[in-house]
Amino acid sequence: MSAESALPQRGRRFGADLLRASAVLLVLVSHVGLILLPLSGFPKALAMLGHFGVELFFVLSGFLVGGLLLDGEADGPGGWRRFWARRWWRTLPLYYVFLLVNFLLARSHGEATTDAGLFTVFAQNLAWPNPIWFIEAWSLSVEEWFYLGAPLLIALAGGSRQPRRLLWALLGFIAAATVVRHVYLAWAAPPSWDEGVRKVVLARLDAIAWGVLGAWWVRHAMPAAGARRALLLAGLAGMAAMLACYLSLDLDRGGFAYWLLPLFGVSLLATLPWLQALPRPGGRWTAAIEAVALWSYPLYLIQLAVLRLLRWTFDWQPATPAGCIVQIVVYFTMAIGGAALLHHCLEQPLLRWRDRHWARGREVGLHKPR
């Protein structure tokens, strides 16, 4: 997930960086389950961490990128073009690099890649499961489709100067997306909660809208400090309830499991005002968190490619605890080191070029500059 990490400039919010770094590290830790597979299967608790990390990315992305839209970044057709150009220069180059990398890895392993063309236009999981050979791309597809339509939604609501109408438009969109999800469930009869629902665009249209709603909230109705703490506790309680349901329910059976998806959004929404006001503590740990946040997009893209390289190209599948520990260390080292290299050698130059040629119409609010 991109979550719009960008060049290291003044004005970054530590709360957003903390959320972004936590999200990508949760995804990395969850995929340790793939290394442990020969020993213990894939523990459900580890899978849960990855699911939670991606939901954090969705809400954070809506909070940051959608917040720009609420501030008028894409008002009018000229603003739409600038917003989309900036968004696509941020996400597409690295995405296509890893589409090629994973295509070559899959072909070298004999995996079927006849659906590769769908990935080029983010159509690989519109209303059906995402192909396994580049499974991590499912979340990027959800994001790209949301941000393709988001400026149009805001325009239909009267633009950024109509905050009350924007609020109703966002709430209406979330309600409509919930209806679409249940229509999709009735039509598609998905075989699994994870592959058939959580990773399908039609079933996840509201995932990012919760973050946009949070951006509206802190701009137009920011709670007082005491209320922010109470909301944080309520959000954490919601997450705890969600995690308990996740671990205890058979997610592939029973309709209640499908309500876990909006529960993610509501619980995370409650924490955003507190995170927005979180001061930067300073120190080495703060710098480390900010570095991981800055590398989060390439890190999200590279982490499974590293595991595929180790498994498919080098045929390294440890079957002992010591071998698993070694591969875990190699996995984290290669993924984080590769992400840092990609950021400095490819992502950062591309963002500098973007900022020269597609300057923002204005820099306002929470996101100045990111």
N, C-alpha and C positions, 0 to 999 in steps of 0.2 A: 504494500500500500504506500501511496505517495505521502499522504497527509501533508503535502506541501512543505516539506523541509526544504530549505534553500540556503543561500549564501550566509555565512556567519556575519551578521550585521547587528548593530545596536537595535534594541527594540524587541528582540525575541522574548517571549514569555516563558519563564521557567516551568510553570504549570503545564504548558503545552509540550515542552521538551520532555518533561518527566513522563507524561502520558505516552508520547511517541516512542521514547526509549523503552518504556515498560512493555508497550504493545509488541515491538519487534523482538524483544528478548523473550517474551512469552511464546511467540511463534517458534523461535529457535529452540527453546527448551522443549516445547511440545514434540518437535521432530527428533528429539533424542529417542522417542519411542520407536522410531524406525530402526535405530541402531540396536535397541534392546529386543527387537522382535524375535530373534532366534532363541532368546533366553526366557522371555516372559510374555510374549505377545505384545500388543500395543495397549498399555494401561489406559483405561478410560480417563483417569485423572490427568494424564499428560495430554491426551487429545483435547480435553476441556480447556487446558491452558492456551492451546493454539486457537481454538474457537473464540475464547475470550479476548485474545490479543487482536484478532481481526476485527471484532466488534468495537474494540477501543479505537482502532484505526478509522473505522467508518465514522464514528461519532466525532472524533477529532478532526477528520477531514471536512465534515460538514461544518464544524465550528469555525475552522480557519478559512477554508476556501469559500464556503457558503456565506461566511461573514463578509467577504469582499463584495459579494453580490448585493447583500443587504446595505452595504455602504455606497452603492451606486457604481461599483467598478464596471458593471456591464450594462449600464443604462443606454438604451438605444442600440440600433444595429451596429454602429461603429464600435460601441462598447462590447457588444457580443463578440465581434470578430477579434478584438484585442484580448478579451477574456479567454476565448477558445484557443487563440494562438499561443498565449502564455501557458495555458494549461497543457496543451499538446507538446510544446517544446519542453515542458517540465517532465512529462511522463512518457511520451512515445519513443524517443531515441533509445533509452535504456530498455524499454519494453521490447522493442524489435531486436535489439542485440540478444536478449535472453530468449526470445522466441526462436532465433536462429540457433543459439547454443543448445537449447533443449531439443530442437528438431534434429540436430546432428547427433546428439547423445542418444535420442530415441531410435534413430535410424541405425546407429552403430550397434544398438542392442536388439535390433529386430522388431522394435515396437511399430505398430501401425500408425501412420501419420497422415492418412488420407484427408483428415479434417483440418489440416494445417491452415488452409485458406480461410477458414472461419475465424481463426485467431487474429488475422490481419485486420479485421473490422470488428473485433470484440463480439462476435456472434456465436462463439463456441458454447455458450451456456445461457442463451436467451430464454429458452423454455425447456431445457433438457440438461442432463448432467454434463459437467465440464470434462473433456477427455483427460485421462490420468497422466499422460506424458508431460503436460505442462499445467498441472492441477492448480498451482498457486495463482495462475492468471485469472481465476474466477472472480476474485475480489476486485481486480483492476477493471474487469468488464462492468461490474456493478457501478463502480465509480464513474467510468467514462460515460455510460448511458445516463446516469443521474446528472452529471454536469453538462451534458449536451442539451438536456431539456430544462435545466434549472433557470437560465436567464429568461427563457420564454415564459415559465411559470411566474416569475417575478414581474415580467412585463404585463402579463395578463392581470396581475393583482394591482396594477397601477404604478409599478416602479418603486424605487427605494424611498421615495418621499411620501409613501402611504403606509406607515408602519402598522396601523391597525388592520388594514386590508391584507397586508403581507402576513400578519399573524393568522388570520382566518384562512388565507390561501395555504399556508403551511399545515395547519391543522386539517384542512380539507384534503390536502394531498396525502397526509399520513392515513387518514380514514379511508380514502379511496384505495391506497396501496394495500391496506389490510384486507379490503374487500377483494381486490385483485388476487392477493395471495390465497385466499380461501376458494375463489373461483378456480385458480390454477390447481389447487390441491384436489378439488372435485373433478377437474378435467383430466389431469395428468396421472392421478393415483401413483405418486412417486414411491419408489421402492424403499427409499431410506430418507430419514430426516436430514442427514448430512449432505449426501450427494444429490438427492432429489429435491430438497427444499432450500437448505441453508446456502447452497452454492449456485442457485438459479436466479437470474436477473429478475424475472417476473415475480418471484416470491420475495424479493429483497428490495423493492423499490423505496421502502420507507427507511432503510437502514441508515442512510446518510442524512435524511431529513431531520432526524432527531438532533444531530449536531447543529444544523442550520437553525432549528428552533432554539437551541441553546444560545447561539449567537444573537438571535433577536432578543432573547430574554435579558442577557447581560447589557445590551445596548439600551433597552427601553424600559426595563423593570428590574434593575440589578438589586438583589436582596441586600439588606443590611448584614453586618458581620455576624450577628447572632443567628440570623436566619440561614446564612450560608453554612454555618457549622451544623445546624439542625438538618439542613438538606443533605449535607455530606453524609451524616449518620444514616439518614433515610435511604440514600443511594447505596451505601455500603450494606445496609440490611437487605435491600432489594437484590444486590449482587449475591449476598450469602444465600438468600432463598433460592435464587436462580441456580447457583452452583449445587445446592442440595438437591434440587429437582433434577438437575442434569445427571448427577451421580446415581440417583435412586430410580429414575424413570427408565422404562424401555422407550427410547425416543422414536423408534420406528413403529410404535403402536400406541394409539390413543391421541386424540386431537389436542389434549392439553399441552403436549410437547411443543406444538407450533406457536403457542403463546409465549414460549421462552424467548423468541426472537424480539418482539416488542418490549419484553421485560428487560432485556439487555439495554435497549435504547432509553427507556424511561429511567432506569437506575443510573446509567452513566450521565444522562441529562441532569439529574439532581446534583451531581458532583461538580459540574462545570463552573458555577459561580465561585465556589471555593477555590478551585484550581486556577481560575482566571486571576484571583487576587493573591495567589501564593507568591511570596517574595523569593528572590534568588538568594540561596544561603551562602554561596561561595565555597571555596575549597576544592580539593582534587576530585572528590566524588561528583561535585556539580559539573566540573569540566568534563569528566568522563561521561556523565549523563547527556550533556549537550553534544558531545562528539558522536555518541551512538545515535542520538536523535537526528543529527545532521546527516548521518550515513544510512538512515533507516530505509529509504527507498531502494538503493542498490543492495542493501543487506537483505531486504525481503525477497528481492529477485534472485540473489545469488545463492541463498542458503540451501535450497533443495537441489539446485544444479551441482553444488559441491557434493552432496550425498549421492546424486546420480553418477557423478564422475568417479567417486570412490567405489561405488557398487558395480556400475556397469562397465567402466573402462578398466579399472584396476582389479575388479572382481574381489574386493575386500569386504567380506562379510564375517565379522568376528563371531565366534561361537563360545567364547569364554568371557567371564567378567573383566579380566585384565585387558583382553582385546577390545572389548566395548569401551572401556575407559580411555584407552589410547585413541580409538576412533572418535570419541566425543571431543577429546582435546584437539585433535586434528581438524575436526569439523568446525568447531568454534574459531580456531585460529585462522583457517582458510577463509571462512565466511566473513569474519569481521575484518581481517586484513584485506581481502579482496574488495569488500565494500568501501573501505577507506581509499584504496587505490582507484577504484572506479569513480568515487566522488571527486577526488582531486584531479584525475586525468581526463575524465569525460564529462561528468555531471556539472562540475563547477564551470568549466569553459563554456558549456552549452548555456547555462543559466546567465553567464555574463553576456553572451551574444544576445540572448533573449531580452535581457534588460536594456541593452543598447537599442534594439530594433523594435521592441514592443513595450515601451515604457508604460507604466500604469497611468490611467487618467488622473488619479489622485491617491494619496497615501493617507488613510485615515483609520482611526479605531484601533482595535486590538492587534492588527496584523502589520503595523508599520514599523520598519519593513521586515519581511521575513526572509 
